[in-house]
Amino acid sequence: MIESDIAKRSFAAAVKPGRFSDSPLERLVTSHDLAPMPKVACLAFKMMPDVVVRPKEPEEVAEIVRIANSWDWPVTPRGAASWGFGGAVPNKGGVTVDLASMDRIIGLDVERGIVRVQPGVVWLRLDEWLNRRGYFVPYYPSSAPGATVGGWISTGGVGVGSYKYGTARDNVRSLQVVLPSGQMINTAHLLDGRHPSQFDLTCLFVGAEGSLGIVTTIDLQVYPKPESFVPTTYSFPDMDHVFNALVQISQARLKPYHVAFVDGNYFRFLRAMGREAIETGGVVNLVFEGPKAKVDEEIRYFDALMTAMGGVRMSDEVAQHEWKERSYELRSKKLGTGAVIGEALVPVDKALLVTHDMLKLVRKMKMNVSVMGYLIDRSTVAFLPFYLTDERRWIKALSSLSFVKKFLDISNKYGGRGVGLGLFMANNIYKMRDRNTIELLKKIKETIDPEGRINGGKTTMLQLRYGIKVGPRLFRFGMNALALLKRLYPRDRYDRPVPGGFTGGEHE
Ligand SMILES: Cc1cc2nc3c(=O)[nH]c(=O)nc-3n(C[C@H](O)[C@H](O)[C@H](O)COP(=O)(O)OP(=O)(O)OC[C@H]3O[C@@H](n4cnc5c(N)ncnc54)[C@H](O)[C@@H]3O)c2cc1C
C-alpha cells in the first residue's frame, strides 16, 4: 500500500464512519469558496484537497491535526466558504477539515449572558434558537443564513449591528482552539467576562483567518431580545448625498442599531434580472431596537436629520423588505455566473472620495460594479463593492480580479484598509502593516506553527502549490498586468437569459 493510502486510512479512522471522503466530487466541491476562480488558477494553487473530513468533536479535530503532522500534510479549516479570499481553499492540497459538521449549540448560560457553540453553527440558526429563549445575537455577518460562527470569528467579524454592539472581538468571551501541534487550549478564563485579566489570548485567534489553529468551541455574549425593532429606509438622489448623510449619522447624538447603504446600481441589477426594485440614486437603511419609547425618540430624531440631508423616507413595506434582503446582497450574481466582492474599512469622512476614485477605476476597467456597506463605528465604514463575473470566460474573469486589488489600493490611499487577506490577498498585508509588525506576525505564526501546517502560505505570505513564494512586488506587477489586460476588453455587459435569447444591458 502506498504512503498516501495509509495516511488516508488514518484520517478516515479519526472520524466517525461516513465523515471522511476522498471522492473527486467532494474534493471538487471544497476546492473553491464564494469567489468563482477560473480553472487556470489550479496551475498556481493545488486547490483540490486530497481528503475531506467532517469531525463532530474537538478531540477528533485534534487527532486529525496530529495525523496531518505525522504525514506532513497541509490542513485547511473550512466553514461555509462564504468568504471570497481563498482562506478556506487549499493552496497545496492536503486535508480539508469541514467544520460545518460541528454544528451543536452547546448551551446558554443565562446568568452570564453567554451562549456556547461549536464553530459550524450557522448565525441565523443561532439567532432563531436564542429568540425562542428570549435572547438574540445582535451582531453577525450579513451572510448569516449560511456563514458559520467559527468562520466569521476567524475573519475578524464586522457586520450587521457592529455599529451598536461591536465586532467579533468585542463579543467573543473565550475560544477553545486546536493548535497546529494538535494540543487544545482555552484562550480565556471562564470568569473573565467583559474585563479580561492576564493573558487573555482570545484576540490572537479572532481574525487570524485560521492560520494559528482551528477554533472548536466558542463562548459568545448574547443580549435580551429588544421590546421594539424598527427598520427604516431613506432614498437619496445620488451617492454624494448618501455619504454626506452617513457623516451626519456618525456624528449624531443618538445611535441607531444598524446603518447600511446601497447604491442605485444594485437596484438596476435587480431590474435587469426582471425583479421589481425601487428607482433611487442610493438608499440608507437605519434600523432601531430597544425599549419602545427610546426607539420612537430615535426614529423622530433621525427622520429630521435624514430629511435635512435630502433623504425621502420610503414606506414601511420597503423598509421591511430592505431589512429582509440584508442577507441577499448578491442576488444579482445570477446576471453573471458569479460575483466577486471586495471589502475595505474606510474612514467615514473619506467614503465619498473613495467612491469617486472607485468609479473612475470602474470606467477605466469597463466594469459593472455595485457598492454597499455599513457603518461599523462612528468613524469607519465597511465598504463592499461587488462585480458580476463569468469564470467560464477565464481570461476576462482572471483579469477582472485585479479590480479588488486596485480598489483596496484606493482605500489605502484614503487611510482605509482591506478586510481579509486569506490566500489571494495575502500580499495586501504590506499595505496594512509596517515591516516590523509583519516580521513579528510571521514570528508568531512560525512559533505556533513551525511547519506552516494549518493554512500555511496564506495570510502573512502568498505561497503557490510548489512552495513558491510570491512577494508583494511580483504580486503588484501581476495585478497591474491583469488590470491592463482587462482594459483591452469591450465594456462588460450583464445579460439575463430570456426565452429564445438574451437581453443585455449596460450602465453608466
Ligand atoms: C452576501 C455576503 C455577505 C457578507 N457579509 C459579510 C459581513 O457583513 N461581514 C463580514 O465580516 N463578512 C461578510 N461576508 C464574508 C463572509 O461571509 C464572512 O466572513 C463569513 O463569516 C465567513 O464565514 P464562513 O463560515 O463562510 O467561513 P469560511 O469562508 O469557510 O472561512 C473563512 C476563513 O476562516 C477560516 N476558518 C473557518 N472556520 C474556522 C475555524 N473553526 N477555525 C479556524 N479557522 C476557521 C478558514 O480557513 C478561512 O480562512 C459576506 C459574504 C457574502 C457572500
The ligand as a Gaussian input file, in Angstrom:
#p B3LYP/6-31G(d) Opt

LIG

0 1
 C      -23.604000      38.047000       0.778000
 C      -22.405000      38.096000       1.686000
 C      -22.393000      38.973000       2.740000
 C      -21.298000      39.019000       3.594000
 N      -21.343000      39.873000       4.634000
 C      -20.317000      39.929000       5.489000
 C      -20.363000      40.794000       6.603000
 O      -21.343000      41.500000       6.834000
 N      -19.292000      40.826000       7.420000
 C      -18.203000      40.025000       7.215000
 O      -17.255000      40.080000       8.017000
 N      -18.135000      39.193000       6.171000
 C      -19.161000      39.112000       5.313000
 N      -19.112000      38.250000       4.266000
 C      -17.951000      37.372000       4.099000
 C      -18.166000      36.000000       4.792000
 O      -19.471000      35.555000       4.582000
 C      -17.935000      36.071000       6.274000
 O      -16.618000      36.420000       6.548000
 C      -18.290000      34.755000       6.969000
 O      -18.486000      34.996000       8.307000
 C      -17.293000      33.663000       6.791000
 O      -17.812000      32.509000       7.416000
 P      -17.684000      31.093000       6.733000
 O      -18.288000      30.095000       7.636000
 O      -18.213000      31.124000       5.359000
 O      -16.100000      30.944000       6.730000
 P      -15.168000      30.367000       5.580000
 O      -15.297000      31.190000       4.364000
 O      -15.378000      28.913000       5.438000
 O      -13.737000      30.580000       6.241000
 C      -13.207000      31.856000       6.390000
 C      -11.790000      31.740000       6.967000
 O      -11.843000      31.268000       8.300000
 C      -11.151000      30.028000       8.434000
 N      -11.981000      29.205000       9.312000
 C      -13.265000      28.819000       9.130000
 N      -13.699000      28.158000      10.211000
 C      -12.667000      28.118000      11.086000
 C      -12.480000      27.566000      12.385000
 N      -13.460000      26.937000      13.033000
 N      -11.271000      27.696000      12.977000
 C      -10.264000      28.352000      12.358000
 N      -10.382000      28.888000      11.139000
 C      -11.572000      28.778000      10.518000
 C      -10.978000      29.482000       7.033000
 O       -9.800000      28.715000       6.908000
 C      -10.884000      30.770000       6.226000
 O       -9.580000      31.269000       6.258000
 C      -20.185000      38.187000       3.377000
 C      -20.206000      37.295000       2.313000
 C      -21.304000      37.241000       1.484000
 C      -21.322000      36.255000       0.382000

